[in-house]
């Protein structure tokens, strides 16, 4: 579930919250360390898929301030795009964890995101490549990523929606938002890693943790690969309608108590 929904615009956090609520999963059975392990798996997936781009950006680090070539320019865009989420996480993560990780919030955010996604598909001209992005536009995409700290918004969905409003072509928008996911997922894992080290890893669950990492990595890689192919000739409508259907199911479940 983590590998699939981390990259599709349907919100991994909403799916984890709703699955636990619908089916009675014990959210604390494996604890925080297992969540971090699954995030590491999705980080591995996107890093492998974009290994060429990542290698080019590593090689371009000495030239990062010049921004004269595509790789150094991309580093600048990713840094600017990551800053809003870092600030929002530092300021609001405790509030979000304590008050917003509920099925009601997830369902509301799923529905709102679906409506914006449908609007973006119809309003955006979709004529630009990611190379035409400005630093200001990367910042606004980063702001969308920051809003996605709210469960149900979806990091990939929010970033993709803003990118479409900025007239990026769907495949180009997907490539940029998946590259932007690398520092976001790395930051989330690094933020939680000290807590995992302090708590320790249960000795009898090492195999299960390994399965979690490998599964999320494999499924995440396939999700990235085929989602980008899908966007070459399809709109996001199917994901928007799925989000609305899931939100309606959650609302009905809550209404029934």
Secondary structure, 3 states (H helix, E strand, C coil): CHHHHCCCCCCHHHHHHHHHHHHCCCCCCCCHHHHHHHHHHHHHHHHHHCHHHHHHHHHCHHHCCCCCCHHHHHHHHHHHHHHHHHHHHHHHHHHHHHHHCCHHHHHHHHHHHHHHHHHHHHHCCCCECHHHCCHHHHHHHHHHHHHCCCCCCCHHHHHHHHHHHCCECHHHHHHHHHHHHHHHHHHHHHHHHHHHHHHCCCHHHHHHHHHHHHHHHHHHHHHHHHHHHHHCCCCCHHHHHHHHHHHHHHHHHHHCC
